[in-house]
Every structure is written in structure tokens, then in C-alpha cells.
Amino acid sequence: MSEPQQTSAPRLERFISRATLKNLVVGIADSTLYEWIAQKKFPAPISLGAKRVGWLESEVIAWQQSKITARNEKITG
């Protein structure tokens, strides 16, 4: 007799606002940010309503990590 399969609740993603994003990505002008998004160099926002967007925190963290990794690879050769 097999045991019942346990399913875990889906992990909820956290949306962050433009203001929070601005604190995480210091010194980036809005125009630069949206240029990076258009060039697919930065995660795209997700529409949350008629006049509201948010970014997935996990995608922004992954972007930050990719920048750190690229810097470290450049340093260590």
C-alpha cells in the first residue's frame, strides 16, 4: 500500500514596486532601466493593474547575482 503523496503549497513570489526597485538598483535612471528592459538586459515588469507594475523579487535577485558572477569571473580570469 502506497502512502498518500504530499504536495507542498506553491511558493508565493513577491512583487516589488518601482520605488523598492530603485533602492535595490542604486544609481540607475528610469530611462536606463527601461532601455535595459527593452534590450532584455533586465527583468521586465509585470502588469498588476491599469496603472501599476511590479517586478518579481526573485528575478531581480537573479539579475544581481549574474552581475556579481560576471564581475568575479572578470577579476579571477
C-alpha positions in Angstrom: 0.0 0.0 0.0 1.5 3.3 -1.0 1.5 6.4 1.2 -0.6 9.4 0.1 1.5 11.9 -1.9 2.2 15.1 0.0 2.1 18.3 -2.0 3.6 21.4 -0.7 1.9 24.8 -1.2 3.2 26.7 -4.1 5.9 29.2 -3.2 4.5 32.7 -3.5 6.5 35.2 -5.4 7.0 38.7 -4.0 6.3 41.6 -6.3 8.4 44.7 -5.7 7.4 48.3 -6.6 9.5 50.7 -8.7 10.4 52.6 -5.5 11.7 49.4 -3.9 13.5 48.5 -7.2 15.1 51.9 -7.2 16.6 51.2 -3.8 17.9 47.8 -4.9 19.4 49.0 -8.2 21.1 52.2 -6.9 22.0 55.0 -9.3 20.1 53.7 -12.4 18.0 56.3 -14.1 14.5 55.3 -15.1 15.4 55.8 -18.8 18.3 53.4 -18.4 16.3 50.8 -16.6 13.6 50.8 -19.3 16.3 50.7 -22.0 17.8 47.6 -20.4 14.3 46.0 -20.2 13.8 46.7 -23.9 17.2 45.1 -24.6 16.3 42.2 -22.4 19.2 43.0 -20.1 16.9 43.4 -17.1 13.8 41.6 -16.0 10.6 43.0 -17.4 7.9 44.3 -15.1 4.5 42.5 -14.7 1.3 44.4 -15.0 -0.6 44.4 -11.8 -3.4 46.6 -12.8 -4.3 49.5 -15.0 -1.6 51.8 -13.8 0.6 49.5 -11.6 3.5 47.2 -12.4 5.8 45.2 -10.2 9.0 43.2 -10.6 9.5 39.7 -9.3 11.9 39.9 -6.5 13.5 36.5 -7.4 14.2 37.8 -11.0 15.8 41.0 -9.7 18.0 38.9 -7.2 19.0 36.6 -10.1 20.0 39.6 -12.2 22.1 41.0 -9.3 23.7 37.6 -8.8 24.5 37.4 -12.6 26.3 40.8 -12.3 28.3 39.6 -9.3 29.3 36.4 -11.0 30.3 38.3 -14.2 32.4 40.7 -12.1 34.1 37.8 -10.2 34.9 35.9 -13.4 36.4 39.0 -14.8 38.6 39.5 -11.7 39.7 35.9 -11.4 40.1 35.5 -15.2 
